[in-house]
Amino acid sequence: MFDALDHALRRGKGRPAVLGTTRTGAPRTRATCADLVALADGWAAALHARGLRPGDTAGVAVRPGPRALALMLALDRLGVRAAVLDPGAGPEVLRARLALARPSLVLADATAQAAAGWARPLARRARLALPDLAELGPVATVGPRLPGCAPALERVAGAPPRRVDEDGDAVVVFTSGTTARPRAVVHTRSSLAAGLASVADLVRPAAGHPVLGGTFFVLLPSLANGAPVALPARTPRALARQLRRLQPQATYLTPPQLRAALSAGARFTGRVWTGSAPAGADLLTRVRAAGAAEAWGVYALTELFPAAAVEQAEKAAFTGAGDLVGRPLPGVTARTAPSGELLLSGPAARHRYLGDAPEPWVSTGDRARLDGDGRIVLAGRCKDMVLRRAENIYPGLYEPALHVAGVDLALLVGVDTGDGDERLVAVVQPGPGADPRRVRAALAAPLERMGTARPDAVLLAEVPLAGRSRKPDRAAAARLAADRLGARLR
């Protein structure tokens, strides 16, 4: 897939590759094929000159777009592992993740560095909280610099290094775990390529016709097949205008993006794909009614992308209990453990978790069954996770920081909003005699450092316990939060 993309870009020359949008929704070229080639080649040479070699790790904190794509192509050419750093994870979590990944160099755009420095007050409003990246090791700026940024990663002219062809680690993506022991998914070059090929087979992008979507798994297969990719507009109204002007052959948006676009009057063309969060039959039906030829829900995990898919008509016809997410895609094998947890394997499955030995099966954390047709039907979760606005939030990463002076117990729980989304609530139990005002004041700093995992609400209440061991009862705490704060969370 990477070879195919490289050939397609070099053949494309001045052809538009990555598109943005104007205020009227008209497409504008953000990068041509030649631009991406020049960036990737120049950065590959620059990183090679800095001494990065196959097997090294580079931390990447760059916003999705042409620069991020070109940087990933440069790292792939060198056989350097990319550790994806989430600026919204919070400083303690990010420090722990960097300590585990141990990158030789952190590559960050000016926005990420500013959020960790002079623009920290503005970043807090956007729920971004980063440590000073320079404290964590060498940093290079990708793209234009702002005052206070690290030196730029200057492109080096001349022939780029030869592409490394052997298999090896390609990308590290952090998921659950704790601050003390972060957990990171490791994909090899072969597993990443298998996942990208599965997307290409599923979406079937046709050359010359635009695709709308902003993820790596949209950009790379589409461009490799000669289809330009438009990055979605940021506001629902602008996105609706963009869809009307662009008329994309395929669109990938998360369920929250789809709901917002539909509320803004968006009309769709071609095939529409959604994932990263539950997409019910009602949402897919609304997308079809808004003009889409097909509306698909994709079941995927960081550990295996994509795993299954289902079209609106099949999902709407399903009358059994649970959430039908479709048949396993070609190459994917599914089974259930005795506990009912869904297990998956296949060429696109992650190789291992960083620091652990390889495992043949991916434990999804979802309870499921396989129906008579071999389709996957989800029946709930096996692990603690809150899914808010298509972002996975793992309570274990952040709960320890909430145990400040005056707090006996604190949980982060998800409250269902009724549309497939959740709101995050901190249920905090003050100690005997603690002043609630002082408790809230003491919580202010750790809550601010949680970045994009900051709760939507904080409830001071006694945390429900269960069982002979009197462990915190998360389900009961979520019900308590829903009862007390339900109206505020919708």
C-alpha positions in Angstrom: 0.0 0.0 0.0 2.8 2.4 0.8 4.6 1.5 -2.4 1.3 2.0 -4.3 0.8 5.4 -2.7 4.4 6.4 -3.5 3.9 5.5 -7.2 0.6 7.2 -7.4 1.9 10.4 -5.9 4.9 10.5 -8.2 2.7 9.9 -11.3 0.2 12.5 -10.2 2.7 15.5 -10.3 0.5 18.6 -10.0 -2.8 16.7 -9.4 -4.7 17.8 -6.3 -4.2 15.4 -3.4 -5.5 16.9 -0.2 -8.4 19.4 -0.4 -9.7 21.9 2.0 -12.8 24.1 1.7 -13.6 27.8 1.3 -16.4 29.6 3.3 -18.8 28.8 0.5 -18.0 25.1 0.6 -16.0 25.2 -2.7 -12.9 22.8 -2.6 -9.5 24.3 -2.5 -6.2 22.5 -2.9 -4.2 22.2 0.3 -1.5 19.9 -1.2 -0.8 18.4 -4.7 0.7 15.0 -5.2 4.0 16.8 -6.0 3.8 18.7 -2.7 3.4 15.5 -0.7 6.3 13.9 -2.5 8.6 16.9 -1.9 7.7 16.9 1.8 8.1 13.2 2.3 11.4 13.0 0.4 12.8 16.1 2.1 11.8 15.0 5.6 13.1 11.5 5.1 16.5 12.9 4.1 16.4 15.3 7.1 15.6 12.6 9.6 18.2 10.3 8.1 20.8 13.1 8.5 19.8 13.4 12.1 20.8 9.8 12.6 17.3 8.1 12.7 17.6 4.5 11.5 15.3 1.4 11.2 14.0 0.4 14.6 14.2 3.9 16.1 11.1 5.7 17.5 9.9 9.2 16.6 7.1 10.8 18.7 4.6 12.5 16.5 2.3 15.3 17.7 1.1 16.8 14.4 -2.4 17.7 13.4 -4.0 15.5 10.7 -3.5 16.8 7.3 -0.9 16.9 4.5 2.1 17.4 6.8 1.1 14.5 9.1 0.7 12.2 6.1 4.0 13.3 4.5 5.7 12.8 7.8 4.3 9.2 8.2 5.5 8.5 4.6 9.0 9.7 5.5 9.1 7.6 8.7 7.9 4.6 6.7 10.7 5.1 4.1 13.3 5.0 6.9 11.7 2.1 8.8 11.3 4.4 11.9 8.5 3.6 14.3 6.0 6.4 14.8 4.6 6.8 18.4 1.4 8.9 18.0 1.1 11.4 20.8 -2.3 12.7 21.8 -2.1 16.4 22.9 -5.4 16.0 24.7 -4.3 13.2 27.0 -3.0 15.4 29.8 0.6 16.1 30.9 0.9 13.2 33.4 -0.4 10.7 30.9 1.7 12.1 28.1 4.9 12.0 30.2 4.2 8.3 31.1 3.6 7.4 27.5 6.8 9.1 26.3 8.7 7.3 29.0 7.4 4.0 27.7 8.0 4.8 24.0 11.4 6.4 24.5 11.4 8.3 21.2 14.8 9.5 19.8 13.1 12.6 18.6 9.7 14.3 19.1 8.2 15.8 15.9 5.6 18.4 16.8 3.8 21.2 14.9 3.8 24.7 16.2 0.2 24.3 17.6 1.2 21.4 19.9 4.2 23.3 21.1 2.3 26.5 21.7 -0.3 24.6 23.7 2.5 23.4 26.0 4.0 26.9 26.3 2.9 30.5 25.8 -0.6 29.5 24.6 -1.4 27.3 27.5 -4.3 29.5 28.7 -5.9 29.3 25.3 -5.2 25.5 25.1 -7.0 24.9 28.4 -10.2 26.3 26.8 -9.8 23.7 24.1 -9.2 21.0 26.8 -5.6 20.6 25.8 -3.0 20.2 28.5 0.6 19.3 27.6 3.9 19.2 29.4 6.8 21.2 28.1 7.9 18.9 25.2 11.5 20.2 25.4 11.7 18.7 28.9 11.1 15.3 27.5 13.9 15.1 24.9 14.9 16.5 21.5 12.1 18.2 19.6 11.9 19.4 16.0 9.1 21.6 14.5 7.2 20.2 11.6 5.9 23.0 9.4 6.0 26.7 10.1 7.5 27.8 13.5 6.0 30.1 16.0 7.9 32.1 18.7 9.3 29.7 21.3 9.2 26.6 19.0 12.0 24.1 18.6 14.2 24.4 15.5 12.4 23.4 12.3 12.8 20.0 10.6 14.3 21.5 7.5 13.9 19.5 4.3 17.1 18.2 2.8 17.5 18.4 -1.0 18.7 15.6 -3.1 17.8 12.0 -3.5 15.9 10.6 -0.4 17.2 7.5 1.4 16.2 4.1 -0.2 13.0 2.7 1.3 13.5 0.0 4.0 11.7 -3.0 2.7 11.8 -5.5 5.6 8.9 -5.8 8.1 9.2 -4.2 11.5 7.3 -1.9 13.9 5.5 0.9 12.1 3.3 2.7 14.5 2.6 2.8 18.3 -0.9 4.0 19.4 -1.6 4.5 23.1 -4.9 3.2 24.4 -5.9 2.1 27.9 -3.7 1.3 30.9 -2.8 3.5 33.9 -0.4 6.4 34.3 2.0 4.0 36.1 1.7 1.5 33.3 0.5 2.9 30.0 -0.7 0.5 27.3 0.2 0.9 23.7 -0.8 -1.0 20.5 2.1 -1.8 18.2 1.3 -2.4 14.5 4.0 -3.7 12.2 4.4 -2.5 8.6 2.7 -5.7 7.5 -0.3 -5.4 9.8 -0.8 -1.7 9.0 -0.6 -2.5 5.3 -3.2 -5.3 5.7 -5.6 -2.9 7.4 -5.1 -0.3 4.7 -5.7 -2.8 2.0 -8.9 -4.0 3.8 -10.2 -0.4 3.8 -9.4 0.0 0.1 -11.3 -3.3 -0.7 -14.2 -2.1 1.4 -14.5 1.4 0.1 -13.3 0.9 -3.5 -12.2 4.5 -4.1 -12.3 5.3 -7.8 -9.5 7.5 -9.3 -10.3 11.1 -10.0 -13.4 11.4 -7.8 -13.1 13.0 -4.3 -13.4 11.2 -1.0 -14.3 13.2 2.2 -12.6 12.2 5.4 -9.7 13.1 7.6 -8.2 10.0 9.0 -5.0 8.2 8.0 -7.1 5.2 7.0 -9.1 7.4 4.6 -6.2 9.4 3.2 -3.8 6.7 2.3 -6.0 4.1 0.5 -7.8 6.9 -1.4 -4.7 8.6 -2.6 -3.1 5.3 -3.5 -6.0 4.7 -5.8 -5.8 8.1 -7.4 -8.7 9.7 -5.5 -8.2 13.2 -4.0 -9.2 13.5 -0.3 -11.1 16.5 1.2 -10.6 17.1 4.9 -14.0 17.7 6.6 -14.9 21.3 7.4 -14.9 22.0 11.1 -18.4 23.4 11.7 -21.6 21.6 10.8 -22.9 24.3 8.5 -19.6 24.5 6.6 -19.6 20.7 6.4 -23.1 20.8 4.9 -21.9 23.4 2.3 -18.8 21.3 1.6 -20.8 18.2 0.9 -23.1 20.0 -1.4 -20.3 21.5 -3.5 -17.9 18.5 -3.4 -20.4 15.7 -4.2 -17.9 13.0 -2.8 -18.0 9.4 -4.0 -17.4 8.3 -0.4 -17.6 10.0 2.9 -16.2 8.9 6.3 -17.5 10.8 9.4 -17.9 9.8 13.0 -21.5 9.5 14.4 -21.3 12.8 16.2 -20.1 14.5 13.0 -23.0 12.9 11.1 -25.6 13.9 13.6 -24.3 17.5 13.6 -24.2 17.6 9.8 -27.7 16.2 9.5 -29.0 18.8 11.9 -27.4 21.5 9.7 -29.3 20.1 6.7 -26.5 18.2 5.0 -27.2 16.1 1.9 -25.0 13.1 1.0 -23.9 11.4 -2.2 -22.3 8.1 -2.9 -21.4 5.7 0.0 -21.2 7.0 3.6 -19.1 5.3 6.2 -19.1 5.8 9.9 -17.3 4.3 12.9 -15.2 5.1 16.0 -18.5 5.1 18.0 -21.8 3.2 17.9 -24.0 4.0 14.9 -27.5 2.8 15.3 -29.9 1.8 12.5 -31.8 5.1 13.0 -28.7 7.2 12.2 -27.8 5.2 9.2 -31.4 5.4 8.0 -31.3 9.2 8.3 -28.1 9.3 6.2 -29.8 7.2 3.5 -32.8 9.5 3.6 -30.4 12.5 3.2 -29.3 11.2 -0.2 -26.6 8.6 0.4 -26.6 5.6 -2.0 -25.4 3.4 0.9 -24.8 4.0 4.6 -22.3 1.7 6.4 -21.3 1.2 10.0 -17.8 0.0 10.5 -16.7 -1.9 13.6 -13.0 -1.4 14.3 -10.5 -1.2 17.1 -7.1 0.4 17.4 -5.9 -3.3 17.6 -7.6 -4.3 14.3 -8.9 -1.9 11.7 -11.4 -2.6 10.2 -13.0 -5.8 11.6 -16.6 -5.8 10.4 -19.1 -3.7 8.5 -22.9 -3.6 8.1 -25.1 -1.6 5.6 -28.2 0.3 6.7 -30.7 -2.0 5.1 -29.3 -5.1 6.9 -29.0 -3.3 10.2 -32.5 -1.9 10.0 -33.9 -5.4 9.2 -32.2 -6.9 12.3 -34.7 -7.5 15.1 -32.7 -9.5 17.6 -31.2 -8.3 20.9 -27.9 -6.4 20.8 -26.1 -4.2 18.2 -25.5 -5.9 14.9 -22.1 -4.7 13.5 -21.9 -7.1 10.6 -19.9 -10.0 9.3 -16.1 -10.2 9.9 -14.3 -8.8 6.9 -12.2 -11.1 4.6 -9.2 -12.4 6.6 -10.7 -11.6 10.0 -11.6 -14.5 12.3 -14.0 -14.0 15.2 -14.9 -16.2 18.2 -16.1 -15.6 21.7 -14.3 -16.5 25.0 -16.1 -18.4 27.7 -16.7 -15.1 29.4 -18.6 -13.9 26.3 -15.8 -11.5 25.2 -15.3 -11.1 21.5 -11.9 -12.2 20.3 -10.5 -11.3 16.8 -7.5 -12.3 14.7 -6.3 -11.6 11.2 -3.5 -10.1 9.1 -4.5 -6.6 10.2 -4.4 -7.4 13.9 -1.8 -5.6 16.1 1.4 -7.5 16.6 1.6 -6.9 20.4 1.3 -4.3 23.1 4.5 -2.3 23.7 6.6 -4.2 26.2 4.6 -7.4 26.0 5.0 -10.6 24.0 2.9 -11.1 20.8 -0.6 -12.6 21.2 -2.6 -14.4 18.6 -6.0 -13.0 19.5 -7.2 -9.5 20.1 -9.3 -9.1 23.2 -11.8 -6.5 22.2 -13.3 -5.7 25.6 -16.8 -6.1 24.0 -19.2 -8.8 24.9 -20.7 -10.4 21.8 -22.3 -13.4 20.1 -22.0 -14.7 16.6 -25.5 -15.3 15.1 -26.4 -18.1 12.7 -25.0 -16.2 9.7 -21.7 -15.6 11.4 -22.5 -12.0 12.0 -21.1 -10.2 15.1 -23.7 -8.9 17.5 -22.4 -6.8 20.4 -24.0 -7.0 23.8 -22.1 -4.5 26.0 -18.6 -4.0 27.3 -16.3 -6.1 29.4 -13.8 -3.3 30.4 -14.1 0.2 31.8 -14.2 2.7 29.0 -16.3 5.8 28.3 -17.0 6.7 24.6 -17.6 10.4 24.3 -17.8 12.1 21.0 -16.1 9.2 19.3 -13.1 9.4 21.7 -12.2 6.4 24.0 -11.6 7.6 27.6 -10.2 5.1 30.0 -11.0 5.9 33.6 -8.0 4.1 35.0 -5.7 6.6 33.4 -7.2 9.6 35.3 -8.9 8.5 38.5 -5.7 8.4 40.6 -5.2 12.1 40.1 -8.7 12.8 41.5 -7.8 11.4 45.0 -6.7 14.8 46.4 -6.9 16.0 50.0 -10.5 15.7 51.3 -11.5 13.0 48.8 -12.1 9.4 50.0 -13.1 7.9 46.6 -13.5 9.0 43.0 -14.8 7.3 39.9 -15.2 8.4 36.3 -18.3 7.0 34.7 -20.2 7.3 31.4 -23.9 8.4 31.3 -25.8 7.4 28.1 -27.3 10.4 26.4 -29.8 8.3 24.4 -28.2 8.9 20.9 -25.3 6.4 21.2 -23.0 8.9 22.9 -22.0 9.2 26.5 -21.1 12.1 28.9 -18.3 11.7 31.3 -19.0 12.3 35.0 -16.6 12.3 38.0 -18.5 10.9 41.0 -16.4 12.1 44.0 -17.0 11.0 47.6 -15.6 13.7 50.1 -14.1 12.5 53.3 -16.0 12.8 56.6 -16.3 16.5 57.5 -14.7 17.7 54.3 -15.9 21.1 53.1 -17.4 20.6 49.6 -16.2 24.0 48.4 -12.6 23.1 49.4 -12.9 19.7 47.7 -14.0 21.3 44.5 -11.2 23.8 44.7 -8.7 21.0 45.3 -10.0 19.2 42.2 -9.7 22.1 39.9 -6.0 21.6 39.0 -6.2 17.8 38.4 -9.3 18.3 36.3 -7.6 20.9 34.2 -4.7 18.6 33.6 -7.0 15.9 32.2 -7.1 17.6 28.8 -9.8 16.2 26.5 -10.8 13.7 29.2 -12.0 16.5 31.5 -15.5 15.4 32.8 -18.6 17.1 31.7 -19.7 17.3 35.3 -18.5 16.6 38.8 -20.9 15.1 41.3 -20.1 15.1 45.0 -21.8 12.0 46.4 -21.2 8.8 48.2 -19.8 6.3 45.7 -22.0 3.1 45.6 -20.2 -0.1 46.6 -21.0 -3.8 45.8 -20.0 -7.3 46.7 -18.3 -8.8 49.7 -15.1 -6.9 48.9 -17.1 -3.6 48.8 -15.6 -2.5 45.6 -16.9 0.6 43.8 -19.9 -0.2 41.7 -19.4 1.6 38.4 -22.8 0.7 37.0 -24.6 2.0 40.1 -22.4 5.1 40.1 -23.4 5.8 36.5 -27.1 5.3 37.4 -26.6 7.7 40.3 -25.0 10.3 38.0 -27.8 9.9 35.4 -30.5 10.4 38.1 -28.8 13.5 39.6 -27.5 15.1 36.5 -29.5 13.7 33.6 -31.0 16.9 32.3 -27.7 18.8 32.5 -25.9 16.1 30.5 -28.1 16.2 27.4 
